[in-house]
Amino acid sequence: MKQNIIDIQNVTKSYESGKPVLNTISLAITKGSFVTIIGPSGCGKTTLLRLINGMEDADSGQIKVLGKDLADWDKIQLRRSIGYAIQQGGLFPHLTIKENIGFVLSISGNEAVSIDKRVNSLAEIMSFDNRQLLSYPAELSGGQQQRAGVARALAANPEIILMDEPFGALDNITRRTLQKELKEMHQKLGITFVMVTHDLKEAFTLGTKVVIMNEGKIEQYDAPDNIREKPTNEWVKEFTME
């Protein structure tokens, strides 16, 4: 039986309005899975990622990451232990692609030789040549910037990578290419991925399990085929038919 690498129990989160963005959420993510999270805008998808990464605190409930309660984690250490990739890469514009990929390693005190070795390894995986590594983000295409963002998330060999609509700003051809590459990478590396997306096809293509959210609650959490064949309610059925 696989262990839970992320365990969320009865978590609630509200903002200024007082209306819960997350309403008593419980979710267990097993090691090595690829979990996609989808739902209407404002349903709490991104908030859930931010709680897992310690960027925000829950109002109530418990979150464990890598078997450790978030309250017991040093937040900086937690964030360095989890890869995080966002839309359009989230790269530092004043750093080269090579410097961006190695950033987490450099601020963690790794030696230059080991950083270079890791960056070169990731560059090979992401199909970057030396010219591209020495370029700045603005000099690369959107797809290349996104590859660099994923490479940076992978740099410190995290067991978990969180992704917030990483391909949302890309054209369909580039998006499908990166989806294929990401799926192959997951199968090869065995890292646990948790990815927010607004693209239903993407969620079902990449996810070994899919979380379907609505109004701060989880409507269904299951394998893609099970959701298609046995939606838990009429709302899920209609949502997945879009």
C-alpha positions in Angstrom: 0.0 0.0 0.0 1.4 3.4 -1.0 2.0 6.0 1.7 0.3 9.4 1.7 2.8 12.1 0.8 0.2 14.8 1.3 -2.6 14.4 3.8 -5.3 17.0 4.2 -8.0 16.6 6.9 -11.1 18.8 7.4 -9.4 22.0 6.2 -11.3 25.3 6.0 -10.0 28.6 4.7 -11.8 31.9 4.4 -10.7 35.4 3.3 -12.1 38.9 4.2 -15.6 38.2 3.1 -16.0 35.4 5.6 -17.3 33.0 3.0 -15.2 29.8 3.0 -12.9 29.4 -0.1 -12.3 25.9 1.1 -15.0 24.2 3.2 -14.0 21.2 5.2 -11.7 19.7 2.6 -10.1 16.3 3.1 -7.7 14.8 0.5 -5.1 12.1 0.6 -2.4 12.1 -2.1 -0.3 9.0 -2.4 3.4 9.1 -3.2 4.2 8.9 -7.0 0.7 9.9 -8.1 -0.2 12.7 -10.6 -3.2 14.5 -9.2 -4.9 17.1 -11.3 -7.3 19.6 -9.7 -10.1 21.2 -11.8 -13.3 23.2 -11.2 -14.9 26.5 -11.9 -13.1 29.8 -11.3 -13.1 30.7 -7.6 -13.7 27.1 -6.4 -10.5 27.1 -4.3 -8.0 25.3 -6.5 -5.1 27.7 -6.2 -5.8 28.3 -2.5 -5.4 24.6 -1.9 -2.0 24.6 -3.6 -0.9 27.6 -1.5 -1.9 25.9 1.7 0.1 22.8 0.8 3.1 25.0 0.1 2.8 26.9 3.3 2.2 30.2 1.5 -1.0 30.6 3.5 -2.4 29.1 6.7 -5.7 27.2 7.0 -8.3 28.5 9.4 -8.9 25.0 10.8 -8.0 21.4 10.0 -4.7 19.6 9.5 -2.2 19.3 6.6 0.7 16.9 6.6 3.4 17.0 3.9 6.0 14.3 3.7 4.5 12.9 7.0 5.1 16.1 8.9 2.4 18.5 10.1 2.7 21.9 8.4 2.8 23.5 11.9 6.1 21.7 12.5 7.8 22.7 9.3 10.1 25.7 8.9 8.2 27.4 6.0 11.3 28.3 4.1 12.6 24.7 4.3 9.2 23.4 3.3 9.1 25.6 0.1 12.6 24.5 -0.8 11.5 20.9 -0.4 8.6 21.3 -2.8 8.9 22.3 -6.5 6.5 25.0 -7.6 5.7 25.9 -11.2 3.3 28.5 -12.3 1.8 30.0 -15.5 4.4 31.5 -17.8 7.2 29.9 -15.8 7.4 32.6 -13.1 11.1 33.2 -14.1 13.3 36.0 -12.8 13.7 38.3 -15.8 17.1 39.6 -14.8 18.6 36.0 -14.5 19.6 33.8 -17.4 17.8 30.5 -17.9 20.8 28.7 -16.4 20.7 31.0 -13.3 16.9 30.6 -13.0 17.1 26.8 -13.1 19.9 26.7 -10.5 18.4 29.5 -8.3 17.0 27.3 -5.5 20.3 25.3 -5.3 22.4 28.5 -5.1 20.4 30.0 -2.3 20.6 26.7 -0.5 24.4 26.9 -0.4 25.2 24.2 -3.0 28.6 24.4 -4.6 28.9 25.8 -8.1 30.2 22.5 -9.5 27.2 20.5 -8.3 24.8 23.3 -9.4 26.3 23.2 -12.9 26.0 19.4 -13.0 22.4 19.5 -12.0 21.5 22.3 -14.4 23.2 20.6 -17.3 21.3 17.4 -16.5 18.0 19.2 -16.5 18.9 21.1 -19.6 19.3 17.8 -21.4 15.9 16.6 -20.2 14.3 19.8 -21.3 16.2 20.0 -24.6 18.0 23.3 -23.9 21.2 24.0 -25.7 24.0 26.2 -24.3 22.8 29.3 -26.2 19.3 29.0 -24.6 20.8 28.4 -21.2 22.7 31.7 -21.4 19.6 33.6 -22.7 17.2 35.6 -20.6 13.5 34.6 -20.3 12.3 37.4 -22.6 14.5 36.0 -25.4 12.7 32.6 -25.4 9.3 31.4 -26.5 6.5 30.8 -24.1 7.0 27.0 -24.3 10.7 27.3 -23.6 10.0 29.6 -20.6 7.6 27.0 -19.3 10.1 24.3 -19.7 12.6 26.4 -17.7 10.0 26.9 -15.0 9.5 23.1 -14.7 13.3 22.5 -14.7 13.7 25.0 -11.9 10.9 23.2 -9.9 12.8 20.0 -10.4 16.3 21.4 -9.6 16.4 20.4 -5.9 15.2 16.9 -6.5 11.9 17.4 -4.7 9.5 14.6 -3.9 6.6 16.9 -4.7 5.9 19.3 -7.5 3.0 21.7 -7.3 1.8 23.3 -10.6 -0.7 26.1 -11.0 -2.1 26.2 -14.5 1.5 26.0 -15.9 0.3 25.7 -19.6 -2.6 28.0 -19.5 -1.1 30.8 -21.5 0.3 28.6 -24.3 -1.1 27.8 -27.7 -2.7 24.3 -28.1 0.2 22.7 -30.0 2.8 23.8 -27.5 0.6 22.8 -24.6 0.0 19.3 -26.0 3.7 18.9 -26.5 4.5 19.9 -23.0 1.8 17.7 -21.6 3.3 14.7 -23.3 6.8 15.6 -22.0 5.4 16.1 -18.5 3.6 12.7 -18.5 6.8 11.0 -19.7 8.8 12.8 -17.0 6.4 11.7 -14.3 6.6 8.1 -15.4 10.4 8.2 -15.5 11.1 10.1 -12.3 8.2 8.9 -10.1 7.8 12.4 -8.5 4.4 13.3 -7.0 2.7 16.0 -9.1 -0.2 18.1 -8.0 -1.5 20.3 -10.8 -4.3 22.9 -11.0 -5.7 23.3 -14.5 -8.8 24.8 -16.1 -8.5 22.4 -19.1 -10.7 19.3 -18.6 -8.9 17.3 -21.3 -5.6 18.2 -19.7 -6.8 17.1 -16.2 -8.0 13.7 -17.5 -5.0 13.2 -19.8 -2.3 13.8 -17.1 -4.0 12.8 -13.9 -3.7 9.4 -12.4 -6.4 10.8 -10.1 -8.5 13.9 -10.6 -10.0 16.2 -8.0 -13.1 17.9 -9.1 -14.0 21.0 -7.0 -17.0 23.2 -6.7 -17.7 26.1 -4.3 -14.9 25.2 -2.0 -15.7 21.5 -1.7 -14.5 18.3 -3.4 -17.3 16.8 -5.5 -15.3 13.8 -6.6 -11.7 12.4 -6.3 -11.0 9.4 -8.4 -9.3 7.9 -11.4 -10.3 9.6 -14.7 -12.1 6.5 -16.0 -14.1 6.1 -12.8 -15.2 9.7 -13.0 -16.4 9.3 -16.5 -18.2 6.0 -15.9 -19.5 6.8 -12.4 -19.9 10.5 -11.6 -20.9 11.0 -8.0 -23.7 13.4 -8.8 -25.5 15.3 -11.7 -23.2 18.3 -11.3 -20.0 16.3 -11.9 -21.7 14.5 -14.8 -22.6 17.8 -16.5 -19.2 19.4 -15.7 -17.2 16.6 -17.2 -19.3 16.6 -20.3 -18.3 20.2 -21.2 
